[in-house]
Amino acid sequence: MSTPSKDPKPATANEIRAILGPSDDSVIVEILKVGPTYDEVLEAYAWLASDDYLHRRLHHNLHGRAAEVFDILEAEMPEPDEG
């Protein structure tokens, strides 16, 4: 049986939703345009979901499509309270 993480094909919209949970369709479309694999979406989401928000914003070690997905997801995040 093949698992999504071993498939070099671009992730499907359903696979992306399985990783991200409920997401705006425009975010899914933007990610699909990048053409990342399941693993690349998973890696970007893991970085985004990490507890160390400041470190994540200052520097991430993602490259290529995973970095592009990270940037799309980060742009959709609400800004932390500045009060």
N, CA, C and O atoms as a DFTB+ gen file, in Angstrom:
332 C
 N C O
     1  1       0.838      -1.180       0.000
     2  2       0.000       0.000       0.000
     3  2       0.883       1.243       0.000
     4  3       1.822       1.339       0.790
     5  1       0.590       2.184      -0.872
     6  2       1.372       3.403      -0.978
     7  2       0.807       4.467      -0.046
     8  3      -0.407       4.651       0.034
     9  1       1.698       5.168       0.661
    10  2       1.263       6.256       1.537
    11  2       1.538       7.575       0.845
    12  3       2.454       7.662       0.028
    13  1       0.762       8.602       1.156
    14  2       0.981       9.895       0.505
    15  2       2.396      10.426       0.686
    16  3       2.919      11.078      -0.218
    17  1       3.029      10.167       1.823
    18  2       4.351      10.730       2.082
    19  2       5.436      10.134       1.197
    20  3       6.517      10.715       1.095
    21  1       5.189       8.993       0.552
    22  2       6.187       8.388      -0.318
    23  2       5.897       8.665      -1.785
    24  3       6.614       8.169      -2.653
    25  1       4.883       9.431      -2.077
    26  2       4.463       9.714      -3.439
    27  2       5.089      11.020      -3.917
    28  3       4.831      12.072      -3.333
    29  1       5.915      10.973      -4.977
    30  2       6.577      12.191      -5.437
    31  2       5.665      13.120      -6.239
    32  3       6.094      14.202      -6.640
    33  1       4.434      12.723      -6.474
    34  2       3.502      13.558      -7.223
    35  2       3.074      14.756      -6.378
    36  3       3.144      14.716      -5.150
    37  1       2.630      15.824      -7.047
    38  2       2.114      16.964      -6.287
    39  2       0.933      16.547      -5.411
    40  3       0.143      15.679      -5.783
    41  1       0.830      17.169      -4.264
    42  2      -0.275      16.893      -3.342
    43  2      -1.590      17.317      -3.985
    44  3      -1.639      18.268      -4.766
    45  1      -2.641      16.602      -3.647
    46  2      -3.974      16.961      -4.120
    47  2      -4.610      17.938      -3.136
    48  3      -4.123      18.118      -2.020
    49  1      -5.688      18.557      -3.560
    50  2      -6.418      19.462      -2.670
    51  2      -6.888      18.719      -1.428
    52  3      -6.833      19.270      -0.329
    53  1      -7.347      17.485      -1.578
    54  2      -7.799      16.701      -0.430
    55  2      -6.652      16.396       0.528
    56  3      -6.840      16.434       1.744
    57  1      -5.480      16.097       0.003
    58  2      -4.323      15.836       0.862
    59  2      -3.915      17.108       1.615
    60  3      -3.580      17.058       2.798
    61  1      -3.948      18.235       0.921
    62  2      -3.597      19.503       1.565
    63  2      -4.589      19.806       2.680
    64  3      -4.190      20.216       3.770
    65  1      -5.876      19.607       2.417
    66  2      -6.894      19.840       3.451
    67  2      -6.717      18.878       4.627
    68  3      -6.969      19.249       5.773
    69  1      -6.290      17.657       4.352
    70  2      -6.068      16.686       5.426
    71  2      -4.955      17.165       6.357
    72  3      -4.997      16.901       7.559
    73  1      -3.968      17.861       5.813
    74  2      -2.862      18.386       6.619
    75  2      -3.288      19.655       7.346
    76  3      -3.065      19.792       8.549
    77  1      -3.897      20.578       6.618
    78  2      -4.195      21.903       7.174
    79  2      -5.476      21.963       7.984
    80  3      -5.628      22.833       8.841
    81  1      -6.391      21.056       7.726
    82  2      -7.710      21.167       8.330
    83  2      -8.529      22.160       7.525
    84  3      -8.190      22.464       6.382
    85  1      -9.607      22.670       8.116
    86  2     -10.449      23.612       7.380
    87  2      -9.634      24.822       6.910
    88  3      -9.003      25.511       7.712
    89  1      -9.662      25.060       5.627
    90  2      -8.890      26.163       5.048
    91  2      -9.699      26.830       3.955
    92  3     -10.538      26.201       3.311
    93  1      -9.440      28.095       3.756
    94  2     -10.084      28.839       2.686
    95  2      -9.663      28.245       1.342
    96  3      -8.506      27.871       1.153
    97  1     -10.607      28.165       0.423
    98  2     -10.307      27.600      -0.899
    99  2      -9.200      28.363      -1.609
   100  3      -8.427      27.765      -2.356
   101  1      -9.107      29.666      -1.393
   102  2      -8.067      30.448      -2.058
   103  2      -6.664      30.031      -1.594
   104  3      -5.713      30.074      -2.374
   105  1      -6.541      29.631      -0.337
   106  2      -5.249      29.156       0.179
   107  2      -4.888      27.839      -0.497
   108  3      -3.745      27.636      -0.907
   109  1      -5.865      26.951      -0.611
   110  2      -5.626      25.662      -1.262
   111  2      -5.196      25.882      -2.709
   112  3      -4.260      25.238      -3.184
   113  1      -5.870      26.783      -3.406
   114  2      -5.537      27.072      -4.805
   115  2      -4.118      27.614      -4.920
   116  3      -3.370      27.204      -5.807
   117  1      -3.741      28.526      -4.038
   118  2      -2.384      29.087      -4.074
   119  2      -1.337      27.999      -3.852
   120  3      -0.304      27.983      -4.520
   121  1      -1.601      27.099      -2.922
   122  2      -0.668      25.996      -2.658
   123  2      -0.599      25.066      -3.862
   124  3       0.486      24.634      -4.251
   125  1      -1.742      24.758      -4.452
   126  2      -1.757      23.884      -5.634
   127  2      -0.940      24.481      -6.776
   128  3      -0.304      23.745      -7.530
   129  1      -0.951      25.805      -6.911
   130  2      -0.170      26.471      -7.963
   131  2       1.322      26.222      -7.791
   132  3       2.060      26.146      -8.773
   133  1       1.765      26.096      -6.547
   134  2       3.181      25.841      -6.254
   135  2       3.556      24.422      -6.671
   136  3       4.681      24.184      -7.111
   137  1       2.624      23.476      -6.537
   138  2       2.865      22.095      -6.918
   139  2       3.681      21.288      -5.928
   140  3       4.465      20.436      -6.345
   141  1       3.528      21.524      -4.619
   142  2       4.341      20.780      -3.651
   143  2       3.866      19.339      -3.492
   144  3       2.715      19.010      -3.775
   145  1       4.767      18.503      -3.039
   146  2       4.393      17.134      -2.696
   147  2       3.704      17.141      -1.331
   148  3       3.705      18.148      -0.624
   149  1       3.128      16.019      -0.984
   150  2       2.502      15.852       0.333
   151  2       3.519      16.177       1.430
   152  3       3.211      16.901       2.376
   153  1       4.735      15.635       1.294
   154  2       5.774      15.855       2.308
   155  2       6.156      17.329       2.436
   156  3       6.412      17.806       3.542
   157  1       6.198      18.053       1.322
   158  2       6.551      19.467       1.369
   159  2       5.479      20.286       2.088
   160  3       5.796      21.196       2.853
   161  1       4.208      19.960       1.838
   162  2       3.126      20.654       2.547
   163  2       3.199      20.326       4.030
   164  3       3.058      21.213       4.873
   165  1       3.418      19.068       4.349
   166  2       3.509      18.633       5.740
   167  2       4.673      19.326       6.449
   168  3       4.534      19.761       7.592
   169  1       5.801      19.427       5.785
   170  2       6.979      20.083       6.375
   171  2       6.709      21.564       6.629
   172  3       7.038      22.082       7.696
   173  1       6.112      22.245       5.656
   174  2       5.803      23.669       5.822
   175  2       4.814      23.877       6.960
   176  3       4.968      24.802       7.757
   177  1       3.806      23.026       7.037
   178  2       2.804      23.156       8.092
   179  2       3.423      22.887       9.462
   180  3       3.082      23.555      10.438
   181  1       4.327      21.915       9.541
   182  2       4.992      21.616      10.809
   183  2       5.790      22.825      11.294
   184  3       5.766      23.144      12.482
   185  1       6.494      23.499      10.387
   186  2       7.231      24.705      10.760
   187  2       6.277      25.780      11.232
   188  3       6.534      26.460      12.226
   189  1       5.185      25.932      10.522
   190  2       4.217      26.962      10.871
   191  2       3.570      26.686      12.217
   192  3       3.295      27.615      12.977
   193  1       3.327      25.428      12.515
   194  2       2.640      25.042      13.744
   195  2       3.581      24.935      14.942
   196  3       3.136      24.636      16.050
   197  1       4.874      25.175      14.734
   198  2       5.818      25.053      15.839
   199  2       5.506      26.074      16.926
   200  3       4.893      27.107      16.658
   201  1       5.922      25.785      18.134
   202  2       5.654      26.657      19.270
   203  2       6.504      27.923      19.271
   204  3       6.121      28.919      19.885
   205  1       7.619      27.902      18.611
   206  2       8.551      29.024      18.650
   207  2       8.272      29.999      17.508
   208  3       8.984      30.003      16.503
   209  1       7.234      30.826      17.662
   210  2       6.798      31.725      16.595
   211  2       7.892      32.718      16.195
   212  3       8.113      32.931      15.002
   213  1       8.574      33.323      17.150
   214  2       9.590      34.324      16.833
   215  2      10.727      33.697      16.029
   216  3      11.146      34.245      15.010
   217  1      11.216      32.570      16.478
   218  2      12.296      31.900      15.753
   219  2      11.835      31.553      14.346
   220  3      12.585      31.713      13.383
   221  1      10.611      31.082      14.229
   222  2      10.066      30.691      12.929
   223  2      10.027      31.888      11.985
   224  3      10.349      31.756      10.805
   225  1       9.635      33.062      12.497
   226  2       9.550      34.258      11.650
   227  2      10.939      34.755      11.252
   228  3      11.126      35.252      10.141
   229  1      11.901      34.624      12.143
   230  2      13.229      35.143      11.855
   231  2      13.986      34.283      10.846
   232  3      14.704      34.798       9.989
   233  1      13.820      32.993      10.959
   234  2      14.610      32.122      10.093
   235  2      13.998      30.734      10.041
   236  3      13.780      30.107      11.078
   237  1      13.733      30.273       8.886
   238  2      13.330      28.874       8.739
   239  2      14.258      28.228       7.726
   240  3      14.777      28.899       6.833
   241  1      14.465      26.945       7.862
   242  2      15.391      26.220       7.004
   243  2      14.691      25.528       5.847
   244  3      15.207      24.555       5.297
   245  1      13.542      26.015       5.484
   246  2      12.818      25.414       4.382
   247  2      13.345      25.972       3.060
   248  3      13.794      27.115       2.982
   249  1      13.280      25.150       2.045
   250  2      13.751      25.551       0.723
   251  2      12.740      25.134      -0.324
   252  3      11.890      24.279      -0.073
   253  1      12.830      25.726      -1.473
   254  2      12.014      25.328      -2.611
   255  2      10.523      25.478      -2.357
   256  3      10.061      26.478      -1.807
   257  1       9.789      24.465      -2.771
   258  2       8.329      24.521      -2.679
   259  2       7.842      24.532      -1.239
   260  3       6.829      25.164      -0.940
   261  1       8.540      23.847      -0.342
   262  2       8.131      23.863       1.067
   263  2       8.197      25.288       1.618
   264  3       7.324      25.695       2.384
   265  1       9.217      26.042       1.237
   266  2       9.341      27.435       1.679
   267  2       8.221      28.287       1.088
   268  3       7.693      29.171       1.763
   269  1       7.854      28.027      -0.165
   270  2       6.755      28.773      -0.786
   271  2       5.431      28.488      -0.079
   272  3       4.630      29.395       0.145
   273  1       5.211      27.225       0.267
   274  2       3.987      26.862       0.994
   275  2       3.994      27.531       2.360
   276  3       2.970      28.062       2.793
   277  1       5.118      27.512       3.036
   278  2       5.242      28.177       4.338
   279  2       4.847      29.644       4.220
   280  3       4.085      30.147       5.044
   281  1       5.355      30.330       3.210
   282  2       5.057      31.747       3.031
   283  2       3.559      31.980       2.794
   284  3       2.990      32.943       3.310
   285  1       2.931      31.108       2.023
   286  2       1.484      31.219       1.786
   287  2       0.728      31.035       3.095
   288  3      -0.172      31.812       3.413
   289  1       1.094      30.013       3.847
   290  2       0.398      29.738       5.105
   291  2       0.640      30.843       6.125
   292  3      -0.281      31.244       6.836
   293  1       1.855      31.330       6.200
   294  2       2.170      32.380       7.168
   295  2       1.397      33.653       6.857
   296  3       0.964      34.353       7.772
   297  1       1.221      33.957       5.582
   298  2       0.474      35.157       5.192
   299  2      -0.989      35.070       5.627
   300  3      -1.648      36.096       5.796
   301  1      -1.492      33.865       5.807
   302  2      -2.884      33.677       6.210
   303  2      -3.070      33.690       7.728
   304  3      -4.197      33.751       8.219
   305  1      -1.955      33.632       8.468
   306  2      -2.043      33.624       9.930
   307  2      -2.413      34.996      10.451
   308  3      -1.925      36.003       9.939
   309  1      -3.270      35.057      11.462
   310  2      -3.547      36.349      12.088
   311  2      -2.296      36.849      12.811
   312  3      -1.529      36.062      13.366
   313  1      -2.107      38.151      12.795
   314  2      -0.971      38.739      13.508
   315  2      -1.168      38.566      15.008
   316  3      -2.294      38.654      15.497
   317  1      -0.085      38.320      15.744
   318  2      -0.209      38.234      17.200
   319  2      -0.676      39.576      17.764
   320  3      -0.431      40.631      17.178
   321  1      -1.342      39.517      18.893
   322  2      -1.821      40.745      19.528
   323  2      -0.651      41.674      19.806
   324  3       0.375      41.256      20.344
   325  1      -0.813      42.921      19.438
   326  2       0.261      43.894      19.634
   327  2      -0.060      44.839      20.791
   328  3       0.517      45.922      20.887
   329  1      -0.972      44.433      21.664
   330  2      -1.390      45.323      22.726
   331  2      -0.719      45.031      23.977
   332  3      -0.965      45.701      24.980
